Structures are given as C-alpha cells and as structure tokens.
Amino acid sequence: MASNAEKRNTKERKLNWKQLIVLYLHDWLFLLIAIFLLFLLLFRVIVVSGDSMYATLWDGDYLLLLSNTFYHEPKQGDVVVISKESFDDGKPIIKRVIATEGQTVDIDFDQGIVYVDGQALREDYTHNLTTREEGMHFPLVVEDDCIFVLGDNRGVSLDSRSPEIGQIDKREVLGKAIFLMLPGTNHNEQLRDFDRVGVIQ
C-alpha cells in the first residue's frame, strides 16, 4: 500500500511547474504565518533606551523578550521589561529583579550594599555601588504580587528606590529579556561589540 509521501510525490509529478510553484508558495505562506503567530504570542523585540542597565545592556541594544503571555513569575536576578502607566506614560523600562513578594529589602547606602532577607547580595553585574538614595524608606517588605527592581547602573538608574516607580505589580511586567540580538553603540560612543550577542545574564 502506497504511503502518504509516495502519493504526494506521484501527485506532484502530475502537476505542471506553475501548479508546483503555487503549491510550495502555499506551504511556505502557512509556515510563515505559524512562525509569525508563535513570535507574536511568545516573543517581542525591545530596544534599550538609556544607561540604567549599563554595562550589562547598552543604549541601542536589541533584545528578545519572552512575553508575559507565558512568563508570569519573575524571579530574583531576572532582567525584565516593565510598563508602569503612572511613570512616563507607560513607556517600557528595563530593570533587574532584586526581590519578590514577601522578601525584605534593605540597602546600606554608606557601603553601597543591598540586602535581601538579611543576606548581602553578590552583585557582579552592577556598574557601581548602590550609594544613591531616591526617597524610599528601608527596610522594605515587598508586597503581594509585586517585585522590587533596580538598574545595574545604580548611579543613574531610576528604579524601586524611588517613590516615582516604587514596587512593580507583576501585571506591569511585559516579559523577561532573554537574548541580546544586536548590540547597540552606547549613544554612538562605542563600536558594536558582537561578542556581546547571546543569552542575557
């Protein structure tokens, strides 16, 4: 008994070249639509604007974002993109998750050390120490369904240290930045460093 593949090959031999082109274009169109829908549901592309995550991320970096359609539980250390309507009309900002609901955050601004649940964080990713106060009072307990975020460039980042941003409701998280696709030029001050392409740590 002939297999499906053999039947298709026999059918294709009977088609002329115009019909074959239409057949293959039809298949490619459905494949492209499937890929498009997959990316629409799973991923987004985000461009970094500003220096708050330097040197982990540069101004102008193109990032692949795992959409909040499937990313619901931010974890400590995740780099996330946030849209907070009360801040800058909801313009997306990118920060690092430092603590999640129920955890206690404290910051020694004299020493520049961040503590979560009494443990000093080892923050090799930061560009500078956390010595800049922005108005929030510490220690602080992260509220239910919220996260506490900081930028890696602590000297310039406006983040959860500021009442202007404060704690982030999980519903305000657009997704997790997972891959650096195209490196930026840091305000055209540096050449694109393609060695930076890869998974975001």
C-alpha positions in Angstrom: 0.0 0.0 0.0 1.5 3.4 -1.0 2.5 5.8 1.8 1.3 9.4 2.0 4.7 10.6 0.9 4.6 8.3 -2.2 1.1 9.5 -3.0 2.2 13.2 -2.7 5.2 12.5 -5.0 3.0 10.9 -7.6 0.6 13.8 -7.4 3.4 16.3 -7.8 4.8 14.6 -10.9 1.4 15.1 -12.5 1.4 18.8 -11.8 2.9 21.3 -14.1 5.6 23.7 -13.0 3.1 26.6 -12.3 1.0 24.4 -10.1 4.1 23.3 -8.2 5.1 26.8 -7.5 1.7 27.7 -6.2 1.7 24.6 -4.1 5.1 25.4 -2.5 4.2 29.1 -2.0 1.0 28.0 -0.3 3.0 25.7 2.1 5.6 28.5 2.8 2.8 31.0 3.5 1.3 28.8 6.1 4.7 28.2 7.7 5.5 31.9 7.8 2.1 32.6 9.4 2.7 29.9 12.0 6.2 31.4 12.8 4.7 34.9 13.0 1.9 33.8 15.4 4.5 32.0 17.5 6.6 35.1 17.8 3.6 37.3 18.4 2.5 35.1 21.3 5.8 34.1 22.8 8.3 36.9 22.0 8.8 40.6 21.4 11.7 42.7 20.3 12.7 45.6 22.6 15.3 48.3 22.1 17.2 49.5 25.2 16.9 53.3 25.7 19.2 54.9 28.3 22.0 53.9 30.6 20.2 52.4 33.6 21.4 48.8 32.8 24.9 49.6 31.7 27.3 47.8 31.4 25.0 44.6 31.2 23.0 46.3 28.5 23.9 49.3 26.3 21.7 52.1 24.9 20.5 50.8 21.5 20.8 47.1 22.2 18.1 45.0 20.5 16.7 42.3 22.9 14.4 39.3 22.5 11.8 39.4 25.2 9.9 36.3 26.5 6.3 37.7 26.6 4.2 37.8 29.7 1.8 35.5 27.9 4.0 32.7 29.2 6.2 34.5 31.7 4.2 35.0 34.9 6.6 34.5 37.8 9.6 36.9 37.9 12.5 35.5 39.8 15.4 37.2 41.6 18.0 38.1 39.0 15.7 38.2 36.0 16.1 41.2 33.7 12.5 42.3 33.0 10.8 45.0 30.9 8.1 47.0 32.7 5.3 49.3 31.6 4.0 51.4 34.5 1.2 53.8 33.5 2.0 56.2 36.4 5.6 56.6 35.2 6.5 58.2 31.9 3.1 57.4 30.3 3.8 53.7 30.4 7.0 53.8 28.3 8.8 50.5 28.7 11.7 50.4 31.1 14.2 47.6 31.7 15.4 46.6 35.2 16.7 43.7 37.2 14.5 41.8 39.8 16.1 42.1 43.2 13.3 40.7 45.4 9.9 39.2 45.0 6.7 39.2 47.2 7.3 38.7 50.9 11.0 39.3 50.8 12.6 42.1 52.8 14.9 44.6 51.0 17.4 46.7 52.9 20.1 49.0 51.5 23.2 50.2 53.2 23.8 53.4 51.2 27.0 54.2 53.0 28.6 50.9 52.0 26.6 50.5 48.8 25.3 47.0 49.7 21.9 45.6 49.0 20.4 43.0 51.4 17.5 40.6 50.8 16.2 38.8 53.8 19.3 39.8 55.7 21.7 38.4 53.2 24.1 40.7 51.3 23.7 40.2 47.5 26.7 39.4 45.4 26.1 41.7 42.5 28.9 41.2 40.0 26.6 42.7 37.3 26.4 46.2 38.7 28.4 49.1 37.2 28.7 50.8 40.5 27.7 50.5 44.2 24.2 51.3 45.5 25.0 54.6 47.2 22.3 56.8 45.7 19.1 57.3 47.7 15.9 58.1 45.8 13.3 58.6 48.6 12.0 55.1 49.6 12.5 54.1 53.2 14.3 50.8 54.1 14.0 48.1 55.2 11.0 47.4 52.9 8.9 44.3 52.6 7.8 43.5 49.0 4.0 43.5 48.8 1.9 40.6 47.5 2.0 40.2 43.7 4.8 42.7 43.4 8.6 42.8 42.7 11.4 45.2 43.7 13.7 46.2 40.8 17.0 48.0 40.4 19.0 49.1 37.4 22.5 47.7 37.1 23.9 51.2 36.7 23.0 52.3 40.2 24.4 55.8 39.9 21.9 56.8 37.2 19.0 54.3 37.4 15.6 55.5 38.5 14.0 52.4 40.0 12.2 50.9 43.0 14.3 53.1 45.3 12.2 56.0 44.1 8.5 56.6 45.1 8.0 57.6 41.5 8.4 54.0 40.4 8.3 52.0 43.7 7.3 48.4 43.8 6.2 46.9 40.5 2.9 45.0 40.2 3.5 41.7 38.3 0.8 42.8 35.8 3.1 45.7 34.8 5.8 43.3 33.7 5.8 42.9 29.9 8.2 40.0 29.9 11.7 38.8 30.5 14.7 39.8 28.4 16.4 36.6 27.4 18.7 37.3 24.4 20.8 40.1 23.1 20.2 40.0 19.3 22.0 43.1 18.1 24.4 45.1 20.2 24.0 48.9 20.5 26.6 51.6 20.2 26.0 53.3 23.6 24.9 56.7 22.2 27.3 56.2 19.2 30.2 56.3 21.6 31.4 52.7 21.0 31.5 50.3 18.1 29.0 47.4 18.1 30.6 44.6 20.1 29.2 41.4 18.5 30.9 39.3 21.2 28.1 40.6 23.5 25.4 38.8 21.4 23.9 35.9 23.4 21.9 35.0 26.5 21.3 37.8 29.0 22.7 37.0 32.4 
